[in-house]
């Protein structure tokens, strides 16, 4: 059987645009010989719809859009994800469902059994779970139909989260000879191999080929990576679609001919780069922005962010602004200018010394008798934020904040200063990986000035300031943060792992105290197992010390 995989990039809520893309892709794959065409989870409305489901017309409009899609289907079936009204009178109002469309109508629907409620997922808020998976008889095959989480039981990423029901096991008892899975599975680094193991496991358990069709594209903080695949009954991957871009492809599951996109399996830094570029591009374009700007300090974070922006939007659509103060080093200003030339982006300089002096004079009377401290340092950062936001407003450009995950975790950033922005591009990238990514970007020649990579990191808010005046070395800091933030380890467990007790307690205290800053931060692109933002719900006001 020839199956068309439609790995498409949809916009949440764009029912008309999504419908047009689905129909066009369906026709293209039919022309290429597909006998069945698969689309991702909730492709009709986009994933995740979240509380759009609470709007009175959203679900009926999505069902009407599905009917229009079905009306364009010929004898080649189309299987697509949508939101289905639950008319049983029991349970929650909707199903996360898939529709088998053929001959101009919706022939049959299938409902998702397992509804994730961990990390970024909260499907139980709106959806009702099905009690068992379904199958469809077609061309002499019994095709088991699953939706995303339904196959995530064999090797669950979070061992604390379990399900009482296993759809794959249920289908294995139904003597299916083909399993399909419609997914909207967001990406995080090191997830590719894990997800592939799940698909292979499903093939081994059901003793049949498995076709996994995943969404691609950025929707708010989430990045969907594609990497759709086909695994044969022996558990061998013989087709793999591109990572981080749309692709439509027809796979003959009976031929055994291997097709692997060049980006289906690539080195980890390439994945991180492609994920952040896709997330930035889609966030900007889907929100209606064509240009972006950012402050260029001469440091590693703004340099990496600028390089990602140039790759995502084109260098002609990126503006880098240097905002030197009276204590900014000349080498940092030179590094910022050098970066702009190497990237080919637009470059401006807006000195802030007079603005800072004016603020100091205005505050002098109320600050009289008090020595200078971090307050005056933050006036510099907030002066930069003021000017960057003004330029963003005037020219309608998306302001990118440049803080990394390590700094955001411990509050080494200024609220209403360097945290200003509409998107925090690298806010889920630990500092050590920022450096790794910068070196990877320079693999074929200098893109980011080597001086920027090699010099000690500094906020330059006071003379001769270095990050390590306030923080431990970043390799130590990042290791502690990974254990505390991503793995949920206690202070004692982290200390027992070999870290200095005083450093551990200081870092954990800073993480907890700065929750209020992160609640006010720009949305950031999620690439780790647990990012600050929608997937981490820690109270601001709390007294627990773990």
N, C-alpha and C positions, 0 to 999 in steps of 0.2 A: 504494500500500500504506500502511495506517495502522500506524505503529509506536509502541508505548508505551515511553517512556523512564522508568525507575524510578530516580531519583536519590535513593538512600536512605543513611541514616546508621546503620551497623552498629557493633557492639561486637566487638572481636577475641575469638574463643573462645566467644562466646555463641551456640552453635549453635541452641539452642531459640528464643531471642529473634529471632535473624536469620531463622530459618526462618519464624516466625510473621509477621514483617514482609514477607518476600518473598511469601508466599502471599496475604496481605491486599492487598498492592500489585498483585499479578498479577490478582486478581479485580476490583479497582477499575478497572484499565486495560482489562480485557476488557469490563467494563460500559460503558466509554466508547468502545468500538468498535475497540480495538486488534486487529490481525491477527497481530502479533508483539510480544512484550514483552522488553525488554532490561534486564539488571541489571549492576552494575559488576563489575570484576575481583575474584575471591575473595570475592564477596558472601556466600557460604554460611558462611565461617569468619571473615571480616573480614580487613582488610589493614592492616599486614603481620603475619602470624602469627609470624615470626621463629622462635625455637627452640622454640615450642610444637610445631613439626613434629617435634621429637626425642622427644616423648612418645609412648609406644607406641600409645595409643588415639586420638590426635588425628585422624590422617588417616582411619582406618576410621570414626570417629564422624562426621566431616565427610561422608564418602561415604554413610553411612547417612542423614544429614540430607538430602542431595541426593535420595536415592531417595524420601524422604517428600515432598519438594517436588514431585518428578515425579509422584507418585501423585495429587496434587491438580490436575494440569494436564489441561485438556480438549483440544480440537482446536486451540486457539490456542497456538502454540509459545512456550516460555519459554527464553531464553538467559541463563545465569547462570554466574558464575565460581566455581570450587571447586578443591580440591586433589585431584589424581588420582594414584593409585598407579602407579608405573612397573613393569609386570610383565615387561618385556623381558629382565631379567637383566643389562642393560648400562647403564652411566651411573649418575647419581644416582637416589635412590629415588622422587622425585615429579615430577609436572608441575604447573605453573601452568596450569590448563585452564579451558575453558568447556564447558558441557553444553547441548545442544539437547534440551529435554524437551517431549513432547507425548503425548496419548492415555494418560496415566498411567505413562509410562516415560521413561527416558533413551534417546533415539533415537541420538544420536551425540555424540562429544566431540572437542574441538579443543584443541591444545596451543600454548602460547606459544613463539615462536621465539627472541626476543631477550631475554636475561636481564640486566638492568642490574647492574653491580657498582661503581658510582661513587656519591659523595655518601652518602645515607642507605640506598642499596640494596645488598643482598648476596644476591641471589636464587640465585646459583650455589652458595651454601652448601648448599642443599637441593634445588633444582629442576634437572631435566634439560631441555635445549632441544630443541624439535622441529626437524626438518630442513626443513620447509616448512609454510606455512599451508594451511588447508583452506577449503572452501566448501560451501554447502548449497543444493540446488535446492528452491525453495519459491515457489508461486504464479507460476510462469513466470519467476522470477528466479533468477539464480545469485548467491548472497550470499556474499561473501568475509568470513571471520571472523578478526579479529585481537584481540590482547590488549595493551593499553597500549603498551609499548615497541616493539611490532612496527611502529608507524608513525613512530617517532622516528629515522628515518635521513636524511631529506631535509635537515633543518636542525638538526643536533644541537647541543644547548646547550653541550656541551663538545667543542671540535674535536679534543681529544687522544684522545677515546674514539670508536672507529669499530667497525663490524661488517663482517664479510666477506660477510654475506648480507643482502639487502633484501627482506623479505616483501611490501612494497607493489609492488615491481617484479615479483616472482613472480606476484602476484595480477593485475597488469595484463596478464600474458600468458595468463591463464586466462579472459579475456573475461567477467569478472564484471560485473554491472550494478547492484550495490549492495555497499558495504563497510561493515561495522559494526566498532566498536572498543569493547571493554569495558575501562574504565580505573579505576585507583586512583592518580591522578596528584596528588601533594601540591602545595600552593600555595606560591609565593613571589612577592614583588611584582615586577611587570612580566612575569609569566609568561603572563597571559591572552592577550595579543596574539601572543606567540610560539607558544603552543599552538594558537591559531586558525589561524596560518599553516601549521602542520603538517597540520591537518585539511584546509585548503584545498588544500595541495600534494598530499595523497593523492587528493582528488577530481579534481584536474587530471591526475594521472598515470594514474589508472584510468579516467578519463572517465565517472565515475558518481557518484551521491550517496554521501555518507559520513555515518554516524550515530555520534556519539561520546557514550558514556554513562559519566559519571564519578561516582565516589563523593563523598560529602560527610560532613564531621564531623571531630572531633579524635580522634586515637589517639596517646597519649603526646605526643611532641614534634611530630608531624606534623599538619598541618591540610589536610584535603581539601575543596576548594572547590566541587564541583559544576561549574557552568558547562557542563553537557552541551549539545551543539549538533548541528544538522543542516545540512549544506552540500550544495547541489545540484550537478549535474554540471558547471555552469559555474564552480564555486568560490565561489558566493555563500552567505553564511550566511542562512538563512531561518527558523531556529528556534534560540532560545537560552534555556536554563533558568536558574533563579535561581543567584546566587552565595551560598555559605555557608549554605544552608538546603535541607532536603529539598523535592523537588518531583517530582510525577509528571505526565506530559503525553503526550497522543497527537498525533503529527505525521503528517499525510498527505503523504508525500514526492512525491506526484503533483500536489498542489494548488497549490504555490507560494505559499500563504498564509503571510505572515510572522508569527511570534510571537517577541518578545523580552521576557523578564522585565525589569522595571525595574532589577534588580540584575545583569543579565548584563553590562552595560557601565556602570561608574560611575567616579567620580574616584578616583585612587590612595589618598588618605587614607581614603576610605570603605571601600575594600577592606582596608586595613591594620586599621582599626577592627573591621570585621566578622570578619576572620580571627582577631584576638586574642580577641574576645568569644566566638566559636565555640570556639576552642581551650581557653579557660579554662572555659567552661560544660561542655564535654564531659569535660575532664579531671576536673573536680570531680564531676560527676554520675555518670560512669562508674566513678569510684573510690568512690562512695558518700557524698560530701560534699554537704551542702546549704547550709552556711554557710562564709564565708571571713573571715579577719582579716588585717590588715597594720598595720605601724607607719606613722604619719603624721608626717613630719618638717616639713611645710610646704614641702618642695621639690617640684620638677617631677616627678620619677620616681614618688614615692609618690602624688602627686595623679593622674597619668595612670593608674597601676595601680588606684587606688581607683575612678576613673570607669569603667574597663573592667569591674571587678568588679561594680559596681552595675548596669551594663548587662547583664552576663552572668547574674547570680544574683538580681537584684532588690535594691534598696537595703536592704530590711528584713533581708536575709541577709548583710550586710557589716558588720563592726565595724572601725572605725579607732581606733587607739590612739596617743595622743601620749605620748612617753617623754622629757620634757625633763630635761636635766642642768643643772648649775649654770651652764654657759656657753651654754645654748640661748638664742637671741635671742627677745625677746617677739614680734617681728613674725612669726617662723616659727611660734610657737605659735598666734598669732592666725590666720595663714593656714591652718593645719591645721584649726582649729575652724570657720573660714569655709567651707572645702571640705566638711566633714562636713555642715554645714547645707544647702549648695547641693545636695549629692548626696542628702540625706535618709538617710544611713547612720547607724548607731549610733556613738557617740563616747565614748571613755573616756580618762582621763589617768592615767598611772602614772609619777610622778617617779622618776628613778633616782639622784638625788644621794646619798642615804644608802647605796644599794647600791654605788656607785662608791667612796664614802669608806671603806666597810667593806673593800672589796677593796684599796684603797690602804694601809690600816692593816695588813691581813694580810700584804701584800707588802713592807712597809717594811723589815723586818729583812734580808730577802734582797736587796733592792734598795739597801741602804745604800751611800752613796758613789757612786751612779750618778745622773746627771742624768735628768730626765724627758724622754721622747721619744715616738715613735709607739706604744710599748708602752702608755703610760697612755691615749692616745687610743683604742686598741683595747679597753681595759677598758670604756670607755663603750659602744662598739658591742656588745661581748659581753654587757654587762649588759642591753642592750635585747633581744638575742637570747634570753637566758635567760628574761626575762619573757614575751616573745611566744610562745616554745615552751611555757611553762607554761600560758598561756591556751589555746593550741591544744589541748594535751593534756586540759585540764579540760573543755572544751566541745565537743571533737570537731570543731573548725573547721579548715579548710585554711589554713595560714599561707602567704601570698604574699610572696615576696621581690621587691624592687622595683628591683634594679640593672639598668642598661641595658647594651647590648653594648659601648659604648666603655669604660665602667668595668671591666667584666668582662675585656675584652681586656688591659688594662694592669695589672690587679690592684688598681685603686683601689676596693677593697672589703675587708671584714674577714671572714675565715674564722671561722665560728661566731659571727658578729655579724650584720651586715646581710645576710649570705648565707644565714642560717637560713631554712628554708621548705620547703614541699612542691612548689611550682611557681614558677618564675621567669618571670613573665608577659611582661616586656619585655626579656628578656636577649638577644634577637636584634634589638632595635631600637636603632640608633645614636642618640647623644644629640641630634644635629641633628634627626632625625626624631621624637624624643620631643617636641621643641618644636613641630614642624610638626603633629603629631597633637593636641597640646593646643590649638593655635590653631584647628584644624579642629573640635574639640569645642565650641569657643566661637562657632562660626559663626552660631548662631541666638540667642545670648545667653550670658551668663557662667555657665559650668559650673565651670571651674577658675579660681580667683581670678587676675585679671590680674597682681596683684603677684607671685604665684608664678611666672608666666611671665616677667616682666620683670626680676626681681632676679637678681644674679649667683649662679650655683649654688655651694653650699657644703656640705661634710660636717658642718660645725659641731662638730668634735671638738677644736678649740682656738680661742681668741678671734680674731675677725676673719679666720677661714680662708676662702679662696676656692679653687675647683677649679683655677683657672689659676695658683695658687702652685706646683702640682705638675705640671700638664699644659699643653700648648699649647692655644690656642683650639680649641673643639670642631669647628669646620668644617675646620680643618687636621688635627686628630687623626683625625676620621672618614674623611677622604680618604686618609690614610696607611694606616689600618687596612683600608679597602676594598681597596687595592692589595696589601697584604701578606697579609691573612687570606683574602679572597675570591678574589683573582686570582693569588695565589702569586708576586708579584713579589719580586725580590731588593732588597736595600738600595740597590745601585747603580742599579738601574732606577728605584726610587722617587726617589732623589736627582736622577737625570737628568730626571725629570718636573717638577722645579722646586722641590722641598722642601729645606729647610735640612738639610745633612748631619748636624749635631749632633743636631737634633731627631729625624731619622729613626732614627739609631742608638740613641738613648735609648728611643724608643718600641718599636722591634723587640726590644730587649733586655728591656724590661718584658713584652712579649707572651710571649716565650719563657720567662722566669723564672717566670711565674705560671700555667703549665700545671697545676701541682699544685693550685692553688685551683679551677680550672675542673673538674678531675676530681671534686671533692667538692661541686660546686654542685648545686642542685636542677635537675631537668629543665626546659628552657626551650622555649617555643613557637617553632618554626622559621618565619621569614618571609623570609629572605634566601637568596641562592644557596648560601651556606655558613655554617652556624651552628656555634657551639661545641656539642659534644655528640656525638651518634651519627654525624654526617657528617664529623667532623674527628678524625683519629686520629694525633695528634702525641705522640711519647714525652715523658714527664716528664723522664727522665734522658737528655740528649743534649747534644752539644757543637757541633752545626753552626751556624755563623753565616753566613747567606746575604745 
